[in-house]
Amino acid sequence: MQFVRPLPGYLIQRFLGWRATTYQENRAWYRRLAASGQHPRAMVISCCDSRVHVTSIFGADEGEFFIHRNVANLVPPYNPDGEYHGTSAAVEYAVSSLGVAHIVVLGHSNCGGVKGCHDMCSGLAPELEEKSSFVGRWMDILRPGYTRVAHLHADQIMPALEKEAVLISLENLLTFPFVKEAVEDERLTLHGLWTDIGEGGLEYHDPAQNSFVAV
């Protein structure tokens, strides 16, 4: 592993600061978490985007959320083909092993992954059409969403497509037999959210209105 290097100094200093303050002040709590295992009430599927800070948005403590992050907070359809499926594995573990009561899909404004899907589908990013593009093949999940919003005015497409990423993920979650069974047995509920990074806003999908509503 000759290319692996020690942590940058600023990360080491931040760790030492956390260890001396937050950890020391809550040492009993951390030891209890370590000894008793995790028992999160909810799974949150959010984007990798560094601006989306799930625990800060909801004021969550350690052990409260089982968080999975990927590009554009997408969930693929159920596909047990024996290949590598990180998101599907996280969903399976959350539902079947941890028994979470809620799965929250959290989309956000100015999503780079969603913009990549838009550019790919509109012919502006041919490199993402290449079979070798991991991002392009991942964003194929969102292609049906692009079709549904392509008719909108230019300034409406991106926010609508970001919300389509949430809706398609919710639809795909129900293709997992263990998710569908848990929902039908009322052991699990699904929730779709979208946050506006710049304005600090939060919207939730209301099935009754078939739209996103401000919290």
C-alpha positions as CSV (number, residue, x, y, z in Angstrom):
1,M,0.0,0.0,0.0
2,Q,2.8,2.4,-0.9
3,F,0.3,5.1,-2.0
4,V,-1.4,5.3,1.3
5,R,-0.3,8.3,3.4
6,P,-0.9,9.5,7.0
7,L,-3.9,11.7,7.7
8,P,-3.6,15.4,6.8
9,G,-2.6,17.5,9.9
10,Y,-5.8,19.4,10.0
11,L,-7.9,16.2,10.3
12,I,-5.6,14.9,13.1
13,Q,-6.0,18.2,15.0
14,R,-9.8,18.1,14.6
15,F,-9.8,14.5,15.9
16,L,-7.7,15.4,18.9
17,G,-10.1,18.3,19.6
18,W,-13.1,16.1,19.4
19,R,-11.5,13.4,21.6
20,A,-10.6,16.0,24.3
21,T,-14.0,17.7,24.4
22,T,-17.1,15.9,22.9
23,Y,-15.9,12.4,23.6
24,Q,-14.6,13.1,27.1
25,E,-17.8,14.9,28.1
26,N,-19.9,11.9,26.7
27,R,-17.6,9.0,27.3
28,A,-20.2,6.9,29.1
29,W,-22.7,7.4,26.3
30,Y,-20.1,6.3,23.6
31,R,-19.2,3.2,25.7
32,R,-22.8,2.3,26.0
33,L,-23.3,2.6,22.3
34,A,-20.3,0.4,21.7
35,A,-21.5,-2.2,24.2
36,S,-25.2,-2.4,23.3
37,G,-24.9,-2.2,19.5
38,Q,-27.0,0.0,17.3
39,H,-30.7,0.3,17.4
40,P,-31.6,3.1,15.0
41,R,-35.3,4.1,14.5
42,A,-34.8,5.2,10.9
43,M,-32.7,4.7,7.8
44,V,-31.8,7.8,5.8
45,I,-30.7,7.5,2.2
46,S,-29.1,10.8,1.2
47,C,-26.7,12.1,-1.4
48,C,-22.9,12.0,-1.0
49,D,-22.9,15.8,-1.5
50,S,-20.7,17.3,1.3
51,R,-23.3,20.1,1.8
52,V,-26.0,17.6,2.9
53,H,-25.5,17.0,6.6
54,V,-28.3,14.7,7.7
55,T,-27.5,14.7,11.5
56,S,-27.4,18.5,11.6
57,I,-30.7,18.9,9.7
58,F,-32.5,16.7,12.2
59,G,-30.4,17.4,15.3
60,A,-29.7,13.7,15.6
61,D,-27.3,12.0,18.0
62,E,-25.0,9.1,17.4
63,G,-26.9,5.8,17.1
64,E,-30.2,7.5,16.0
65,F,-29.9,7.2,12.2
66,F,-28.7,4.4,10.0
67,I,-27.3,6.5,7.1
68,H,-26.5,5.4,3.6
69,R,-25.1,8.0,1.1
70,N,-24.7,7.6,-2.6
71,V,-24.7,9.8,-5.7
72,A,-28.1,11.5,-6.0
73,N,-29.7,9.5,-3.1
74,L,-30.9,6.9,-5.6
75,V,-32.2,3.4,-4.8
76,P,-32.0,0.9,-7.7
77,P,-34.7,-1.6,-8.4
78,Y,-34.5,-5.0,-6.7
79,N,-32.0,-7.1,-8.7
80,P,-30.6,-10.2,-7.0
81,D,-28.1,-11.0,-9.7
82,G,-25.2,-11.9,-7.4
83,E,-23.2,-8.8,-8.3
84,Y,-22.1,-5.9,-6.0
85,H,-25.0,-3.8,-4.7
86,G,-24.0,-1.4,-1.9
87,T,-27.3,0.5,-1.7
88,S,-29.4,-2.7,-1.8
89,A,-27.2,-4.3,0.8
90,A,-27.7,-1.3,3.1
91,V,-31.5,-1.4,2.6
92,E,-31.6,-5.2,3.3
93,Y,-29.5,-4.8,6.5
94,A,-31.6,-1.8,7.7
95,V,-34.9,-3.6,7.2
96,S,-34.1,-7.3,7.8
97,S,-31.5,-7.0,10.5
98,L,-32.0,-3.7,12.3
99,G,-35.7,-3.6,11.9
100,V,-35.9,0.2,11.3
101,A,-39.4,1.7,11.5
102,H,-38.8,4.4,8.8
103,I,-36.8,4.8,5.6
104,V,-36.3,8.4,4.6
105,V,-35.1,9.3,1.1
106,L,-33.6,12.8,1.2
107,G,-33.0,14.7,-2.0
108,H,-31.5,18.2,-2.2
109,S,-31.1,21.3,-4.3
110,N,-28.2,21.9,-6.7
111,C,-27.5,18.2,-6.9
112,G,-24.5,17.4,-9.2
113,G,-25.5,13.8,-9.8
114,V,-29.0,14.9,-10.9
115,K,-27.5,17.6,-13.2
116,G,-25.3,14.8,-14.7
117,C,-28.4,12.8,-15.5
118,H,-30.0,15.9,-17.0
119,D,-27.0,16.6,-19.1
120,M,-26.6,13.0,-20.2
121,C,-30.3,12.6,-21.2
122,S,-30.3,15.9,-23.0
123,G,-27.2,15.1,-25.0
124,L,-24.9,17.5,-23.3
125,A,-22.7,14.9,-21.6
126,P,-21.9,12.1,-24.1
127,E,-19.1,10.8,-21.9
128,L,-21.7,9.7,-19.4
129,E,-23.3,7.5,-22.0
130,E,-20.1,5.4,-22.2
131,K,-20.5,1.9,-20.8
132,S,-17.4,2.5,-18.7
133,S,-18.9,5.5,-16.9
134,F,-19.9,4.5,-13.3
135,V,-21.7,7.8,-12.8
136,G,-23.6,7.4,-16.1
137,R,-24.8,3.9,-15.5
138,W,-25.8,4.8,-11.9
139,M,-27.8,7.8,-13.3
140,D,-29.6,5.5,-15.7
141,I,-31.8,4.8,-12.6
142,L,-33.2,8.4,-13.0
143,R,-33.8,8.3,-16.7
144,P,-37.6,7.7,-16.3
145,G,-37.7,10.7,-14.1
146,Y,-36.1,12.9,-16.8
147,T,-38.7,11.7,-19.2
148,R,-41.4,12.8,-16.8
149,V,-40.1,16.4,-16.4
150,A,-38.4,17.1,-19.8
151,H,-41.5,19.1,-20.9
152,L,-41.1,21.7,-18.1
153,H,-39.6,25.2,-18.5
154,A,-35.8,25.2,-18.3
155,D,-35.7,26.8,-14.8
156,Q,-38.2,24.2,-13.4
157,I,-36.5,21.0,-14.7
158,M,-33.7,20.7,-12.2
159,P,-35.7,21.0,-9.0
160,A,-38.4,18.7,-10.5
161,L,-35.7,16.2,-11.5
162,E,-34.2,16.3,-8.0
163,K,-37.6,15.4,-6.6
164,E,-38.0,12.7,-9.2
165,A,-34.8,11.1,-7.8
166,V,-36.7,10.9,-4.5
167,L,-39.9,9.5,-6.0
168,I,-38.1,6.9,-8.2
169,S,-36.2,5.7,-5.1
170,L,-39.4,5.3,-3.2
171,E,-40.9,3.4,-6.1
172,N,-37.8,1.2,-6.3
173,L,-37.8,0.5,-2.6
174,L,-41.2,-1.2,-3.0
175,T,-39.7,-3.7,-5.5
176,F,-37.7,-5.2,-2.6
177,P,-39.9,-8.1,-1.3
178,F,-38.8,-7.6,2.3
179,V,-39.5,-3.8,2.1
180,K,-42.9,-4.3,0.6
181,E,-43.9,-6.9,3.2
182,A,-42.8,-4.7,6.0
183,V,-44.7,-1.7,4.6
184,E,-47.9,-3.9,4.1
185,D,-47.5,-5.2,7.7
186,E,-47.2,-1.6,9.0
187,R,-43.8,-2.3,10.5
188,L,-42.2,0.2,8.1
189,T,-43.1,3.5,6.6
190,L,-41.4,5.3,3.7
191,H,-40.8,9.0,3.5
192,G,-39.6,11.3,0.7
193,L,-37.9,14.7,1.5
194,W,-36.2,17.4,-0.4
195,T,-34.0,20.1,1.2
196,D,-33.1,23.5,-0.2
197,I,-29.4,23.9,0.8
198,G,-29.3,27.7,0.3
199,E,-32.6,28.6,2.0
200,G,-32.5,25.9,4.7
201,G,-35.9,24.7,3.6
202,L,-37.4,21.2,3.8
203,E,-40.2,19.7,1.8
204,Y,-41.9,16.3,2.2
205,H,-43.9,14.4,-0.4
206,D,-47.6,14.2,0.3
207,P,-49.2,11.3,-1.6
208,A,-52.6,12.9,-1.1
209,Q,-51.6,16.0,-3.0
210,N,-49.0,14.2,-5.2
211,S,-46.6,17.0,-4.6
212,F,-43.9,18.2,-2.2
213,V,-45.1,20.4,0.6
214,A,-43.0,22.7,2.8
215,V,-42.5,21.6,6.4
